[in-house]
Amino acid sequence: MIFLDLHDNQLIGSIPSELGNCTNLLELRLNGNQLTDPIPEGVTLLDKLIIFNISNNLFSGELPEYLDNLFYQNEYTYISLDVSNNMFSGPVPESWGKQSFLIDALNLSNNNLTSLPIVNYNWIMTFFRIYGNNLTFEDIESHYQSYKQGLYYFFHFNPQDEMLTVIDTALMPGSSYSIYSGTGGEFTNYKWYKNSEMILESPDADTLHLVNITYADTGTYTCRAENSLINLLTLYRKPVHISIDTGVNINTYIINENKLKFYPNPTTGIFTTENTIQIPGSGSSYQLSITNSLGVPVYHNPNVELTNEMVIDLSSQPNGIYLVVLKNSKQYFTKKLIINKRGTNR
């Protein structure tokens, strides 16, 4: 038997170790099934194999080191190995980078791999696909340099999975918190976003530091990292959702409240702002936002001109304590607002 093609069936279980006895096999295609661990070491006895495809299955755990035997057992044969779209995790074995390989294609894409091996420059490869893993720019930069030296003809790394994990965290007002991008790399530029609006851009900003946290800091933060060396790849840090611990007495953390003036307060939901606020050096345009006691926005006006009185209608909101925030790039002011509908909570 020279060719065995069982792709896109509904095969379950593991690969039979007896396949190692089929020493005349040139192509073994088992992709598109529901096969699981382990991959038998016997497949490395197939010293004539040029295509081994186990993509789109249910394999998990770390890639077996012994699979590197497929690469160098026949110095005159280029082999194609495809393990993409499984659940392999952890580092690619270091032993894979220490051999002299003739590889037509190595497809590791769409797994959960975390690092690449240091590569021996005797690798000769046409296609190397690593996209859709948990790799950093630090991992990819060194291999991209190898590509520049002619090691790979095609080094596919785009698109890339989001970095790290999603975090939902409640913080105490007045506390500090740091968010790490997780991308690394010497040639990286970081763009930080809050609620899809960029708030910081710098090649030195691999970590975003939030200090003296207030209700105005609630929101969703993420980082978009770009690399000047690898200009086709962007890495994204998975979002961090910041909220304020509602167990804290809100009155303790209201600052500069004498700068914000509106009436009546308490209110039934409709109140008027006065035109007495002036923030030095900032002009007359501000952002005005109001959040409830859970930190959920209930009102936002991104361009407020405080040259006249302004009426705001929150009559659809229930009774409770709300935080009014007026800010621009220079400074911000906060004050609590109480909605009391004389016992009516709607």
Buried (B, 14 or more C-beta within 10 A) or exposed (E): EEEEEEBEEEBEEEBEBEBBEBEEBBBBBBBBBEBBBEBBBBBBBBEBBBBBBBBBBEBEBEBBEBBBBBBBBBEEBBBBBBBBBBBBBBBBBEEBBBBEBBBBBBBBBBBBBBBBBEBEEEBBBBBBBBBBBBBBBBBBBEBBEBBEEEBBEEBBBEEBBBBBEEBEEBBEBEEEBEBBBBBBBEBBBBBBBBEEEEEEEEEEBBEBEBEEBBBBBBBBBBBBBBBEBBEEBBBBBBBBEBBBEEEBEBEEBBEEEEBBBBEEBEBBBEBEBEEEBEBEEEEEEBBBBBBBBEBEEBBEBEEBEBEEEBEBEBEEBEBEBBBBBBBBEEBBBBBBBEBBBEEEEE
